[in-house]
Amino acid sequence: MLTLPNPIAAYFAAEKRGDAAALARCFVEAGVVRDEGGEFGGTAAIRQWNMEARRKYHHTVEPVDAFERDGEIVVIGKVSGDFPNSPVSLEHVLVLEGDMILSLEIR
């Protein structure tokens, strides 16, 4: 079992439950998500991004590895859902600000 910093563990727990509101609360108010070529700034936009992704892909994310790289925390997630080549392993690159997530880039 992976040991992740609290805000990141809370993010993946909310993702697993499909709780977009709880997921967005893991971010600072001015937090940013970069995913699929888009940028979603602020907790309201992050909540909407997660809800739309869930509707579109019906996905699940299972963290399988984590490490630090250049001051960022990289979580490798096994992402399964309604999309070509599912499942895929994607990097979730996170930057923390205190006990919250400042940014997340999924690639």
C-alpha positions as CSV (number, residue, x, y, z in Angstrom):
1,M,0.0,0.0,0.0
2,L,1.3,3.4,-0.9
3,T,1.9,6.1,1.7
4,L,0.8,9.4,0.2
5,P,0.8,12.9,1.7
6,N,-2.6,13.6,3.3
7,P,-4.0,16.0,0.6
8,I,-3.0,13.6,-2.2
9,A,-4.4,10.6,-0.3
10,A,-7.6,12.6,0.1
11,Y,-7.7,13.4,-3.6
12,F,-7.4,9.8,-4.7
13,A,-10.0,8.7,-2.0
14,A,-12.5,11.3,-3.4
15,E,-11.7,10.1,-6.9
16,K,-12.4,6.5,-5.9
17,R,-15.8,7.6,-4.3
18,G,-16.7,9.7,-7.3
19,D,-17.1,12.7,-5.1
20,A,-16.1,15.7,-7.2
21,A,-16.9,18.2,-4.5
22,A,-14.6,16.5,-2.0
23,L,-11.9,16.2,-4.7
24,A,-12.1,19.9,-5.4
25,R,-11.7,20.7,-1.6
26,C,-8.3,19.1,-1.7
27,F,-7.0,22.1,-3.7
28,V,-6.2,25.7,-2.7
29,E,-8.9,28.1,-4.0
30,A,-6.6,29.1,-6.8
31,G,-5.5,25.5,-7.6
32,V,-5.0,24.4,-11.2
33,V,-5.5,21.1,-13.0
34,R,-4.0,20.4,-16.4
35,D,-5.5,17.5,-18.2
36,E,-6.1,16.5,-21.9
37,G,-4.7,19.8,-23.1
38,G,-7.0,21.9,-20.9
39,E,-6.3,24.0,-17.8
40,F,-8.9,24.3,-15.1
41,G,-8.3,27.0,-12.5
42,G,-10.1,27.4,-9.2
43,T,-12.0,24.8,-7.1
44,A,-15.3,25.3,-9.0
45,A,-13.7,24.6,-12.3
46,I,-11.8,21.6,-10.9
47,R,-15.1,20.2,-9.5
48,Q,-16.7,20.7,-13.0
49,W,-13.7,19.1,-14.8
50,N,-13.9,16.0,-12.6
51,M,-17.7,15.6,-13.0
52,E,-17.3,16.0,-16.8
53,A,-14.4,13.5,-17.0
54,R,-16.4,11.0,-14.9
55,R,-19.5,11.4,-17.2
56,K,-17.4,11.0,-20.3
57,Y,-15.1,8.1,-19.3
58,H,-16.7,6.4,-16.3
59,H,-13.1,6.0,-15.0
60,T,-11.4,4.7,-12.0
61,V,-7.9,5.6,-10.8
62,E,-5.7,3.3,-8.7
63,P,-2.4,4.8,-7.5
64,V,0.3,2.1,-8.0
65,D,3.5,4.1,-7.4
66,A,4.7,7.4,-6.1
67,F,8.0,9.3,-5.9
68,E,9.4,12.8,-5.8
69,R,11.0,14.5,-8.8
70,D,12.2,18.1,-9.0
71,G,10.1,19.2,-6.0
72,E,7.0,17.6,-7.3
73,I,5.2,14.5,-6.2
74,V,4.5,12.0,-9.0
75,V,1.8,9.4,-8.6
76,I,1.5,6.7,-11.2
77,G,-2.1,5.9,-11.5
78,K,-3.7,3.0,-13.3
79,V,-6.7,4.6,-15.1
80,S,-9.5,2.4,-16.4
81,G,-12.6,3.5,-18.1
82,D,-14.5,4.0,-21.4
83,F,-11.6,5.1,-23.6
84,P,-9.2,3.4,-26.1
85,N,-6.4,1.3,-24.7
86,S,-7.9,1.2,-21.2
87,P,-6.3,0.7,-18.7
88,V,-3.4,3.1,-19.0
89,S,-0.8,4.2,-16.6
90,L,-0.7,8.0,-16.3
91,E,1.5,10.3,-14.3
92,H,-0.3,12.6,-11.8
93,V,2.2,15.3,-11.1
94,L,1.3,17.3,-8.0
95,V,2.6,20.4,-6.2
96,L,1.5,21.0,-2.7
97,E,1.0,24.3,-0.9
98,G,0.9,23.6,2.8
99,D,-1.6,20.8,3.4
100,M,-3.5,21.3,0.1
101,I,-2.8,20.7,-3.6
102,L,-1.7,23.7,-5.6
103,S,-1.5,22.0,-9.0
104,L,-2.1,18.7,-10.7
105,E,-1.0,17.8,-14.2
106,I,-2.1,14.4,-15.6
107,R,0.0,13.1,-18.4
